Structure formats: structure tokens, C-alpha cells
Amino acid sequence: MATPAQHPSQDRPKLALICTEMLPVPPVRGGAIQTYIAGVIPHLVPHFEITVVSVADDLLPARETVNDVRFIRLGRRDGKQDYYEQVAAFIASERFDVIELFNRPNYVRLISDAAPGVPVVLSLHNEMFEEKKIDAAHARECLEATAAVIGISRFIARGVQALYPEFSSKVTWIRSGVELRTFRPLWMMNKREAAATVARVPDHQRRPLILAVARLSKKKGVHVMINAMTEVLKKHPTARLSIVGSRWYGENTAHEYKAEVEELAKPFGDAITFSGYVPYARIPDHFATADMFVCASQWHEPLARVHYEAMASGLPIITTRRGGNAEVMEDGYNGLLIKKHKEPAAFAAAINHLLDQPEKAAVMGRYGRLLAEKHYSWKRVAKDLREVLQSALWRTVAFEEQRQTVDTE
């Protein structure tokens, strides 16, 4: 059984990272949270003894240790509740010094009760404290039980603070990152690497290429981008829009919206292409061979990680002001911000602006790469995360020591 918090064991405190029930770690089927965990753990290993708990997958063993990181993958026999009950049972069977739970405030108490006295840090990658997702009483119980709450963006963090101001001091934000060695522009590659990258992209043509990497979902605005191409092609008839992504990670199942946007794109012929699901390992090739990246989010996006990937790949970005997306943008410097996110004409004007001025677009892309190198490496993300985890750990240890001292007086 788990024991109350005490001085961290050995030189490295024992850290449990609890992923959501959706996809496994490492991100063999993609996923923003899964990519985040895989990105930070190499930089956390010198400071923590790490166990990653995620859902089981046919592509991965149930248990393994890789590069000094232990992976525990649990089945999801009867849905979400069953998965977290298994997680809690595992957490209760060992002693951890600090726990980070990703994106599931509804299960904070379950995990906290399984590890009494162990600080639980909640990492939020979506607006999980909306009333439709958690009632106010349960939300307050959750926030009371957490040592800290980390939002993936200022937008997410401030949303929690606005709803529950009495817990504001517990809430901070740490923006995500990108693997800078994997996502690179062609101009940072040698000739052989660049040629191989171009060869791996299906139907690659040296035409102006507008890239959208997004799930096929109405809230991602794929239909808006398609409609924008009417005006783009009037001015730049050789331009091409490449839509990379499927309805869900790791699969290409048919669904109503997919059929809708494919029908919408038919009149454009080969000017609009759909790649369907692309394994995450091949995504950098699509970024490297594009001329610009467009995100047409129609919802309050937490802060889509594709922005980091586009910057690292040296692409100018066109994105909306929805949610946290604008936090990584310097409008006019690393790309352009769209105010009228529902209007295809607004996207068409921004795309045409960059196609009209390729030199300006290239400068924006290079500035974006500099921003990625300066602010969005996994090393920086892990450093910020480590500070929160260690602070939560030592505050808890200090409190426990103080309590024990009072009890013995």
C-alpha cells in the first residue's frame, strides 16, 4: 500500500505520470498529451525515477522499461472508470513521491485516495473544468486535493482561475514544445536528407503548398479552408491545399463530416488533397515540404501543438484568435492572425498575402524557427515542469515534517 509522503527515496524522487485512457505512450498512434509525455521524460529522467501509466495497445507490451523509464499499460475493459480504478490500484501498490495526472480532474480524488499524502499535480490540456464536464462541488474537491494545476496555455489556466478564484494560487501554465531535431525545415537539412524528405511525401509537387494538419472535425474548420481556396486559386492557380489527418488518431474510418468535406473539395480537383491518417513519424515530412501552415480552429482551442511543429519547420503560420492559439503568435512576424474565423475570405486574403510575398513569408518562417529554438524545446518544457513537481513535492514533505513535529510535542 502507498504510504504518506516522506523524504524522496534515493537521489531521484519517484514520479508517476498518469496518461489519459485514450491513447498509449509513446505516441505510436499520435495524441498531443502522449507526445508531450514522450517529449519531456528524457529531460526528467536525471531528476526523477519515472513510471508512465497509460492505456494498453496492441502495438506495445503491457510492461517494459526503456531508457530507464518504466511503462505500465493497463487495459480498458469497461470504459474510462475501469481504467482509472486499475490505475488507482497500481498506484496504491507502490510508493511514489509525486504524481502527475493528465487532463482528468474527475479522477483526482480517486488517485489521491490511493496515495495518501502524496502530492498530485493536475496537468490540463483542455477546458476540463467546464460545467458540462465537472460539477462545481466536485471541481472544488478536486482542486482542494491537488498540489498544483498546470494549464497547457494561459487561456486554459486563466479559465480555471476565473471559475474558481479561491484556488488561483495553485494554478499556473506551461506551454508545450516540439522536438527540434525532428521538425526541421528543408533549409536546415543536407541535400541527401532534403531529397529523402521530399521523396517520402506522396504526390509532392513543387507548387505553392498550403498545409493543414488537423483532425477532420467541424471545430477544426477544414470546411472553411476548403472554401477559402476559391479565392486563392483565382490569384494563384497552381496553389495546392494539403489536408493531413483523419477523424481519429490511428485510423481512417468513414464518417459524415469526412464525406462532407471530401464532397466540398471535389470541384477543386488535385488542388486539394486529403492524406487521411499519417503516422506521427511521417508528419515532419509534410511540414518540411510545405510553404505555409494554416490552422482554421473554430472552437476555443487550448493551444494546438501543430503551431509549435510549424514554427520548428520554418513555416509562416496563419491561425485564428480562438482560445490559446494566439499566445505563440507575433502577428506579422511569425505569421498572421485571423479575427473573422468563420469567413473563408479572411483566410483567402491571408494566404494570398503570403503567396504574393514569398520573401516575406520565408522571413516569417525563419523567425518562427528562432522562436521555437528559444522558447519551445522539450528541454525548456521539462525544466518548467520539474520546478512545479519539485515544489509540490517539497512543500508536501515540509508540511508533513511540521505536522509530525507538532504531533510529538
N, C-alpha and C positions, 0 to 999 in steps of 0.2 A: 504493500500500500504506500501511496505517496505520503511523505512526512512534511510538516510545516517548514517554511523557509528557514535556511540556516546559511552559514558561510558557504559560498560556492565551492564545490569539490575540485580538488587538484588545481591546476593552473587555469583551466578553462571552465567557466560555468556551463552547465548542461542546458542547452536551448532546444525546445521543441517548436518546430514550425508546422502549424496545422493548416493545410490547404483545404479549399472547399471540396465539396463532393462531386464537382462537375467533371474535372479532367485531372490526369496524373502529372506528377513531377518526376523527371524532367518533362518539358512540354512537347512530347512526341506527337501530340495532336493539337498543339498550339495552346492559346489561352494567355491572357495578359497577366493574371496572377501567377500562373505556373512559370511564365517567362521571368517574371520579377523574382520569384524564389530562386530559380536556377541562376539568375544573374548575380544575386547578392551572396549566395552561400560560399563561393570560392574566397571572397574577401572577408567573410565572417569566420571561416574555419580557424585562422590563427588565434581568434579570441574566444570562441565557443566550441564546445563539443556538441555537434548538431545532429538532431534526428528530424527528418522530414516525414510527416504523415500525410498521405494523400490517398485518393481512391485507386483501387486496383484496375489494371488494364491488361488485356491480352498481350500487349507488346512488351510488358515489363514483368520481372519476377515480383513475388509478394514481398520478399525481403532481400535486401542487398546492401553492401557497403561499398561506396565508390569515392575515391579520393578523400578518405577519412570522414565521409558523411554517410550516416545510416538512413536508409529509406525503408519505411514501413507502409505497405499499400494494403488497404482494407476494402473488402467487398461492400457493395451497396445492395444488399439482398432485398430490403423492403423500403427503399427510399431514403430520403435525407435524414430522418430521425434515427433510423437504424445505423447509418454511417457514423453519426456523432455519438451514439451510445457506444459503439465499438471504439471510437477514438477515446472517449472518456474512460472506458475500461482499460485501454492500453496506458493512458496517462496515469491512472491510479496504480498500475502495476509496477511503475518505476518512480525514481525520484528525479525531477527536473528542477532547475534553479529559476528558470524563467520560460514563459510560454508566449508565443505569438500566434494568435488566431486570426485567420484571414476572412474578413468580409461577412461574418455570420454572427451579429450581435445576439441573435436569439439563442445561441448556444454558449454564451459566455458563462452563465451560471452553472451549466452542466459541466463544463471543463473546469471552472474554478472550484466547484464542489469536489471534483475528482482529485484535485491537487491543493488541499487546504494550505493557505499561507504562501503559495507560490504566485508571484505576480503574473497576471495575464495582460498582455498588450494586444489591443484590437486594432487590426490594420484594415482600413476601409477603402475599397476601390470603387464603390458605388454609393448612391444615396440610400443606404440601408436603414436609416432612421426615419424614413417617411412613414406617415401614419398607417398607410396600407400595408407596410411590411412589418411593423412592430408597434404595439400599442404603447401609450405613454408610460403606464405603470411599469411594464416590462422593460422599456427603454431605460428608465431611471434605475431599475435594479441592475441592469447590465452595466451602465456607466458607473454605478457605485462599486461594482465588483472588479472593474478594470483598473489597472495601474496607470495606463495611458491609452490614448486613442490617436492613431496616425491616419490622417487623410492622404489620399494619393495626390491631392491638389488642394490649393487654398479654398477653392469652391466647395469641395467635399467637407473640409474641416470647418469652415465657417457655417455651413449648413447645420452641422451638429450643434455648434455653439449658439446659433440663433434659436434652435428649438429647445435647447437645454442649457441656458446660460450659467446655471449653478455649477456645471461641470466644465466650464470653459478652460480652466487651468490645466485640465488633463489632456486637452486636445491640441494637436499640432499637425503639421503637414510635411511630408517628404515626397517630392516629385520623383517619378520613376526615372529609368535610364535606358541605355542601349549598349549592346556590345559593339564597341567602336572598331574592333578588328574584323568583325563580320560584316557590318553595314558600312560599306565604303563606296565612294564614287569611282567611276572608271578612271578618272584622272589621278587617283591615288594608287592604281594598280600598275604592275608592269605589263608589257604588251601581251605576254602569254596569258596572264590572269584575266585581262580585259577581254581577249578574244574568246577565252573559255566561258566567261560570264555571258557574253553576247550569244554564244552558240547554245547555251542552255535555256534561253528564253524562247518559247515557241513562237514561230511566225515573226521573229524580230525583224523589223524593217527600219531603215534609217529615215523615218518620217517623224515629224514632231509628235512626241508621245506623252499623253496626259495619263497619269496613273492614279487609280483609286484602289486602295486596299481596304476592304470593308466586308463585313457580313452582309448578305443580301437580306436586308431588313429595311422596312419603310423609314424607321427612325434614323437610318444611316444616310438617307437621301439619295440613293442610287438613281431613282427616277428623275430627280432634279438635275443631276449631272447629265443624264442622257438627253433630257430636253434642252439643256444648255448647248449641246453640240450643234443644234440647228443654226444658231448664230455664229458659232465658232467656225463651222465649215464654209459658211458664206465668205468669210475673210481668209480662212486658212484651209483650203480644200483638201490638203494632204494630211491634215492632223488626224490623230487616232486616239481614242479613249480606250484604255485597257482596264477592265474591272476584274480585280483579283479577289476571290473569296466565294464562299458558299453560304447557305443558310445557317449551318452549324459547323463547328470545328471538326475536322477529320472526316467529313462525309459530303456527298453530293446529292442528297435526297431532293426529290421534287417537292415543290410547294407553290402556293398561289402567288406569292409576291415574285418569286423567281420567274414563273411563267409570264407574269405581268410585265416585268422589266425586259425580258427577252423579246416579247412581242413588241414592246415600245421601241426597241433598238433595231428591229428588222429593217425598217426603211433606210437605215444608215449603212447597211451592208458591212464591209470589212472596216469601216471607220470606228466601229465599236465592237470590241471583243470581250468575251467572258471566259475566264480561265477555269472557273469552278474552284474547288478546294486545291490549294497548293501546300505541300508540306512546308513547315516553318523553315527548314534548312534551305529551301529554294526561294523564299521570299526576298532575300537580299539581292538576288539576280534581277528581279523585276524593278526594284528601286534603282539599282545601278544603271539600268538601261533606259530609264525614263528621263524626260526633260523637266517635268514638274509633278508635284503631288497635290491632289485635291481631296479635301475632306468636306462632305456636304451634310454634316450632322444636323438633324432636325430636332433632336432632343437635347436635354441638358447633359451633354457628355461629361463624365468625370474629368477626363483629360486623356484622350485616346493615345495609346502608346505609339501608334503609327506616326505621330508627329516627331517623336524622337528618332525613329527609324529614317524618316525622310530627311531630317536635318543631318544625321550621320552620313547619309548617302549623298549629300551635297545638292539636294533638290530645293528649289523655292517652293513654298507651301501656300496654298490657297485654302483657307479654312473659315469656319463660322465662329461667331462670338458666343456660341452656345456652351453653357457650363464652364468647364475649366480650360477649354482648348486655347483660348487667347492668352493664357498665362505663360506659354512658351513662345509667344509671338512678339516680335518687334515690327509692327506694321510698317511696311515699306522697306524693311531692312532684310529680314529673312523670309519674307513673303507678304501676302495680302490678306486682310481680314474682311469677311463678308458680313455686313449688317443685315441685309434682307435675305435671310437664309432660305426662304421659301421660293424665291424668284430665280428661275433659270437664267434670266437676263443678267442678274448680278454676277453669277458665276461666269457666264459667257464673256462679260466685259473684263473680268479679272484675267481669265485665260487668254483672251486676245491681247490684253495689255502685255503679258509676259511673252507671248509668241511674237508680238510686234517688236519687242526689245530683247532679243536673246542675250545680248551682252549684260544687260541689267539683270536678267533672270539668273545668269551664271554667277554674277557677283552676289546676289541674294543667296544662292545655293552655297557658295563658299563661306559666306558669313554664317549660315546655318550650321555648317560643319564645325566652324570655330566655336559656336555656342555649344554644340554637342560635346566637343572635347573639353570645354571649360566647365560645363555645368551638369552634363547628363551621362557621365560614365557610371558604370556599376560600382566602381571604387568609391565614388562620391556618395552614391545612394547608400552603400553598405556602411560607410563612415557615419552618416547621419542616423541610420537605423541603429547602429551599435551604441551610439550615445544615448538614445532613448531606452534601449533594452538594458544597458548597464545602469542607467539612472534609476529605472524602475526596480531593478534587482537590488541595488544597494540601498535605496530608500526603504524597501521592504525589510532587508536584513537589519538596517539600523533601527527601524521601528520594533522589530521582534526582540532585538537586544535590549532596547529601552523597556519594553513590556516585561521581559524576564527579570530585569533588574528591579523594577517596581514590585514584581510579584515576590521576590526574595527578601525585600526589605521589611 
